[in-house]
Every structure is written in C-alpha cells, then in structure tokens.
C-alpha cells in the first residue's frame, strides 16, 4: 500500500483479519465518541450565555405543594425544600 491514508483506511473498509475488524471497531468507537463530545461541547458553549427568565413563584403550583409535603430534618431543625434549594442553587430561584 502507498500513502498513510491507504494504510489507515483500507483495513477499516476492507478488513482481511479478525484483528483488522477489531481495530476498525475500536477506531470507529473512538471517532464516534470524539464527535459526540465535540458536538456536546459546542452546544454547551452556545447555550452557556443564555439564561432563561425566572418564573414567578405560585402559591398554588406543584412546587408549592411539593414544598409543603416534603420537609427535611437537618441540624436539629426542619428545613423546607425551598430553603435547601436557595442555599444550594443561589443563581437560580423558583
């Protein structure tokens, strides 16, 4: 075989041995994973500057109902989920 591309591509496209098939599968897995990671990184970069407007809290909404149903006992006192959410996610509010 001639150039490096022929030596690299030919075994993947026309494998002669089981070892060639296994090597081609490994390269294909890597290529697919690398492409997926690249696409995800590009999308993450594109949306990193966009922040959705906060929805105003509703006293009759599902989140309010959830907050009243679920209270967590921590450090000797009862904390509702909204307070935990405020402490752990200060950038986002409900």
Helices and strands as residue ranges (DSSP letters): H 4-13, H 18-47, H 62-69, E 71-74, E 77-80, H 81-88
